[in-house]
Amino acid sequence: MKHLFILLLAASVFLSCDSKKTSIAGTVVNKATGEGVPNVLVSYVQCKENGENCTEIIIGQEYTLTDGTFKIDQKRASKSRTRWITVHNGTKKIAQVDNVGLLDKSIKIEVIP
């Protein structure tokens, strides 16, 4: 029984090593005017598993503030997965930024709202 407990503990530690706290921030701006775009939904997304078949998992979502800024903080993400940001205005996808790091703080996303 003791060996089983140690094995389960070791497995959980090993599996949790791929997970890391994420904190990203940036601004969504109007491509034509350079002004911040308020109230659009920013989603931070990753694939559930590496490989060709990507099942999307939302790490976090936030609406932009009146100045177009957003911050997604204190969520867990996998270190080894591909991550990206999508921006939606209502039901319309207006932007996507690929290869976003776990701690990117100065993301600028230009959109045509």
N, C-alpha and C positions, 0 to 999 in steps of 0.2 A: 504494500500500500504506500509506503514511504517513497519507493522508487517511482511509482506512478505519479505521485504528487510532484516530485522533482522534475519528472519528464514533462508534465503539463505546465509547470511554471517556466521551464526553459523554453518550451514551444511558444508560450504567450509572450515572453520577452523577445524572442527571435522575430515573431510576427509584428510586434509593436515597433521594432526598429525601423520599419519602412514608413512609419507614420510620423508626421512632424507638424508642429504648430505653424499656421500660416497667417500672415498679416500683409495684405496688399492695399494700395491706395493709389488714387489718381484722379484724373479729370476727364469728363466727356465734353468735348467742345464742338461747336458748329464749324464745319470745315470752311464755310464761306466767310463767316464773321469773326471766328476765333473766340466767341463768347461761350461761357459754360451753358450746357444744356440741362435744365432741371427736370426732375421727375421721370427719368428713363431708368429701366431696370437693368442693372449690371449683374451678370451671373458669372461666378468663377466655377469652372467645370473641369473635370478630369475623366479619363477612361477608367472603367472599373478594373480592367486588366490590360496589360500591354499586348499588342498584336493587332491584327487586321480588323477583327470584329470589336468595335468600340461600343460598349454600353455606357452612356454618359451618366455621371454622378455629379450632382451639384454640391460643391464644397460650401458655397455661401452665396447669398444674394442681397443686394441693397439697392434702393432707389437713390439716384443722385440728389444732392441738396440743391438749393436755389442757385448756387454758383457753379454747378456741374460736378462738384467733387463727390467722391465715394470712398468708403473704407470698408473692407471686409476683414474682420479680425477674429482671433481666438477660435478658429475652426481647425479641424484636423484634415490633413491631406497626405497622400502618399508621395514620398520623395521620388519614387521611380516611375511615376506615370506622366503622360503628356497632359499638360494643363493649358487652358485657354479661357478667354473672357468673351462673352457675347453681350451685346447691348440690344435691348428691345424697347421700342416705343409702342405701347399697346401690344398688339399681337404681331407686329412687324419687326423682324430682325434687321437692325440698321448698321451693325458692325460686329466684327470678330477680330480679336487679337490673339495670335497663337504664341505658344512657348512662353507663358508667363511664369516667372519664378515664384517661389513660396514667400519671398520677402520683398518683392518689387514695390517700391513706394512712390515712384514718379511716373506712373503710367499715363500717357496722353492718348486718348482715343478720339479721332476726328470722325464726325458723322455728318450726314446730310439728313436732318430731321424731317 
